[in-house]
Amino acid sequence: MSKKKKQSFRTQWRTLTEIGQEFGVSAIKLGKLLKEHGLRQADGTPTSLAIDGAYVERIEPKDGKVYFLWHGRKVSEYLVARGIPKTGVSTAEASKLTAARKLARDYLEALRLDEEGSKLGYWMLCEMVDDIKKVGLDSFNQALKSLGYKGEPVTLEDW
C-alpha cells in the first residue's frame, strides 16, 4: 500500500509573491496577470471564477485585515495553459525564499531589541540559527540585503 504525502495548508495555498517567483515576476505583476486572465477583479478581489474553481482561499484573521491565499498548483497550471511561461524558481525555492524573508525581518527585529539591551533580542537570535541553516545562509543574507540591511553578511560563526 502506497502512502500519499500530505501537503500542509501553506504548501498548497500560497501568496502572490511565492507564485510570482515561479514565473519570474513580482507579486504586483502576478496580480495584474490574474486580472488579465480572469481570476481577479479590477479592485484586486477574486472573481467568481477564482472562487468557484477553488483557486483562492479567503483568510479572515481575528484581529487584522482579510487577505487571500492562492492554490499554487492550480494557479500555475491555469496561467501556463494561457501561455504564461514559468521563468522563475521552483515551488520549493519560492517557499525557501519566503521563509528567508520572514527570518530576515525577525533577525532585524532581534538585532534592534538586542541593541536596546533586551534579553529577548539575544534569545531570538540564538533561536534562529537552525532556521537560517534550513533556508541557507546565502538566501538569508540576500533577504537581509533586500530589506535594506547595510551590515556585514551574517555567518554562522556570529553565534
C-alpha positions as CSV (number, residue, x, y, z in Angstrom):
1,M,0.0,0.0,0.0
2,S,1.5,3.4,-1.0
3,K,1.2,6.3,1.3
4,K,0.5,9.7,-0.3
5,K,2.5,12.5,1.2
6,K,0.1,15.0,2.8
7,Q,0.6,18.6,1.9
8,S,0.4,21.3,4.6
9,F,-2.1,24.1,4.1
10,R,0.8,26.6,3.5
11,T,2.4,24.3,0.9
12,Q,-0.7,24.2,-1.1
13,W,-2.1,27.8,-0.5
14,R,0.5,30.4,-1.4
15,T,0.9,34.2,-1.6
16,L,1.1,36.1,-4.8
17,T,4.8,36.7,-4.1
18,E,5.5,33.0,-3.9
19,I,3.6,32.1,-7.1
20,G,5.1,35.2,-8.8
21,Q,8.6,33.9,-8.1
22,E,7.9,30.8,-10.1
23,F,7.0,33.0,-13.1
24,G,9.9,35.4,-12.5
25,V,7.6,38.3,-11.7
26,S,6.7,40.4,-8.7
27,A,3.5,40.0,-6.7
28,I,2.2,43.1,-8.3
29,K,2.9,41.8,-11.8
30,L,1.3,38.4,-10.9
31,G,-1.8,40.3,-9.6
32,K,-2.0,42.0,-13.0
33,L,-1.7,38.7,-14.8
34,L,-4.5,37.3,-12.7
35,K,-6.7,40.3,-13.6
36,E,-5.8,39.9,-17.3
37,H,-6.7,36.2,-17.2
38,G,-10.0,36.4,-15.2
39,L,-9.0,35.4,-11.7
40,R,-9.0,38.8,-10.1
41,Q,-11.3,41.8,-10.5
42,A,-10.0,45.3,-11.2
43,D,-10.1,46.1,-7.4
44,G,-7.9,43.0,-6.7
45,T,-10.6,40.8,-5.2
46,P,-11.0,37.3,-6.6
47,T,-13.6,36.8,-9.4
48,S,-16.4,34.2,-9.2
49,L,-14.3,32.0,-11.5
50,A,-11.5,32.0,-8.9
51,I,-13.9,31.4,-6.0
52,D,-16.0,28.7,-7.7
53,G,-12.9,27.0,-9.2
54,A,-11.2,26.8,-5.7
55,Y,-8.3,28.9,-6.9
56,V,-8.4,31.1,-3.9
57,E,-8.9,30.9,-0.1
58,R,-10.1,33.8,1.9
59,I,-8.3,34.2,5.2
60,E,-10.0,36.2,8.0
61,P,-7.7,36.8,11.0
62,K,-9.5,37.6,14.3
63,D,-7.5,40.8,14.5
64,G,-6.5,42.0,11.1
65,K,-7.2,42.6,7.5
66,V,-8.8,39.9,5.3
67,Y,-6.4,38.6,2.7
68,F,-6.3,35.8,0.1
69,L,-4.1,32.8,-0.5
70,W,-4.0,31.2,-3.9
71,H,-3.8,27.5,-4.7
72,G,-0.3,27.3,-6.1
73,R,-0.6,24.3,-8.4
74,K,-4.0,25.4,-9.8
75,V,-3.0,29.0,-10.5
76,S,0.3,27.9,-12.0
77,E,-1.3,25.4,-14.3
78,Y,-4.1,27.9,-15.2
79,L,-1.5,30.6,-16.2
80,V,0.8,28.1,-18.1
81,A,-2.3,26.9,-20.1
82,R,-2.8,30.5,-21.1
83,G,0.7,30.9,-22.4
84,I,2.4,32.5,-19.4
85,P,5.9,30.8,-19.1
86,K,7.4,29.8,-15.8
87,T,10.8,31.5,-16.0
88,G,11.4,31.9,-12.3
89,V,12.4,29.5,-9.5
90,S,10.8,26.2,-8.5
91,T,8.0,25.9,-6.0
92,A,10.4,24.7,-3.3
93,E,12.8,27.5,-3.9
94,A,10.0,30.1,-3.8
95,S,8.9,28.7,-0.4
96,K,12.5,28.8,0.8
97,L,12.9,32.5,-0.3
98,T,9.7,33.4,1.5
99,A,11.0,31.7,4.7
100,A,14.3,33.6,4.3
101,R,12.5,36.9,4.1
102,K,10.5,36.2,7.2
103,L,13.6,35.2,9.1
104,A,15.4,38.3,7.9
105,R,12.6,40.5,9.2
106,D,12.7,38.6,12.5
107,Y,16.5,39.0,12.6
108,L,16.3,42.7,12.1
109,E,13.8,43.0,15.0
110,A,16.0,40.8,17.2
111,L,19.0,43.0,16.4
112,R,17.0,46.1,17.4
113,L,16.0,44.5,20.7
114,D,19.5,43.3,21.4
115,E,20.9,46.7,20.8
116,E,18.4,48.1,23.3
117,G,19.8,45.7,25.8
118,S,16.8,43.3,25.8
119,K,17.4,39.7,26.6
120,L,14.6,38.8,24.2
121,G,16.7,40.0,21.3
122,Y,19.6,37.8,22.3
123,W,17.3,34.8,22.7
124,M,15.6,35.4,19.4
125,L,19.0,35.5,17.6
126,C,20.1,32.2,19.3
127,E,16.8,30.5,18.2
128,M,17.2,31.5,14.6
129,V,20.4,29.5,13.8
130,D,18.7,26.2,12.9
131,D,16.1,28.0,10.7
132,I,18.8,30.0,8.9
133,K,20.6,26.7,8.2
134,K,17.4,25.3,6.7
135,V,16.9,28.2,4.3
136,G,20.6,28.6,3.6
137,L,22.9,31.4,4.5
138,D,23.1,32.8,1.0
139,S,19.3,33.1,0.8
140,F,19.1,34.6,4.3
141,N,21.8,37.2,3.5
142,Q,20.1,38.1,0.2
143,A,16.8,38.6,2.0
144,L,18.5,40.8,4.6
145,K,20.1,42.9,1.8
146,S,16.7,43.2,0.1
147,L,15.3,44.7,3.3
148,G,17.9,47.3,3.4
149,Y,20.4,45.7,5.9
150,K,23.7,47.5,5.5
151,G,25.8,45.4,7.8
152,E,28.3,42.7,7.0
153,P,26.8,39.4,5.7
154,V,25.8,37.1,8.6
155,T,27.9,34.0,9.2
156,L,27.1,31.1,11.5
157,E,30.2,31.9,13.4
158,D,28.4,35.0,14.6
159,W,26.7,32.8,17.2
